[in-house]
Amino acid sequence: MEAALHTVEIPSGSVRVPEPVAGTATVVRRYRRPQAVILHPEDFERLIGDSELVGQLGRPQPPAPATPLARKAHLLLETPGAEAPLLEDGDALEALLTQARG
């Protein structure tokens, strides 16, 4: 995964830059190759936010803490030789939940 996008600030008196337009990326070329890109400040903020979101997608998230009921349900389903009950009616579901809570 690539590193986060870094920014470097240059005083406006040090460069000549055209006025940025929202929604437009102005590509500055030198010898037919891209040299720099000028973005409107709002577009730049959106780019930074999107970059952070993409970076977070690659990081594993810790699982949500299991409730006692969820731990008991998983234990019942992982018991060797036990078959998971078919829950086709409300009474069967209620009985399973009562057993899991108990």
For each residue, the residues with C-beta under 8 A, 3 or more apart:
1: 55 58
2:
3: 6
4: 51 52 55
5: 47 48 51
6: 3
7: 48
8:
9:
10: 14 15
11: 14
12: 15 17
13:
14: 10 11
15: 10 12
16:
17: 12 20 38
18: 26 38
19:
20: 17 24 26 38 39 40 41 43
21: 24 26 40
22: 40 42 43
23: 40 43
24: 20 21 40 43
25: 37 38 39 43
26: 18 20 21 37 38 39
27: 34 36 37
28: 34 35 36 37 38
29: 32 33 34 35
30: 33 35
31:
32: 29
33: 29 30
34: 27 28 29 37
35: 28 29 30
36: 27 28
37: 25 26 27 28 34
38: 17 18 20 25 26 28
39: 20 25 26 43 44 47
40: 20 21 22 23 24 43 44
41: 20 44 45
42: 22 45 46
43: 20 22 23 24 25 39 40 46 47
44: 39 40 41 47 48
45: 41 42 48 49
46: 42 43 49 50
47: 5 39 43 44 50 51
48: 5 7 44 45 51 52
49: 45 46 52 53
50: 46 47 53 54
51: 4 5 47 48 54 55
52: 4 48 49 55 56
53: 49 50 56 57
54: 50 51 57 58
55: 1 4 51 52 58 59
56: 52 53 59
57: 53 54
58: 1 54 55
59: 55 56
60:
61:
62:
63: 66
64:
65:
66: 63 70 71 74
67: 70 71
68: 71 72
69: 72 73 97 100 101
70: 66 67 73 74
71: 66 67 68 74 75
72: 68 69 75 76 100 101
73: 69 70 76 77 96 100
74: 66 70 71 77 78
75: 71 72 78 79
76: 72 73 79 82 96 99 100
77: 73 74 82 84
78: 74 75
79: 75 76 82
80:
81:
82: 76 77 79
83:
84: 77
85: 92 96
86: 92
87: 92 93 96
88: 92
89: 92 93
90: 93 94
91: 94 95
92: 85 86 87 88 89 95 96
93: 87 89 90 96 97
94: 90 91 97 98
95: 91 92 98 99
96: 73 76 85 87 92 93 99 100
97: 69 93 94 100 101
98: 94 95 101 102
99: 76 95 96 102
100: 69 72 73 76 96 97
101: 69 72 97 98
102: 98 99
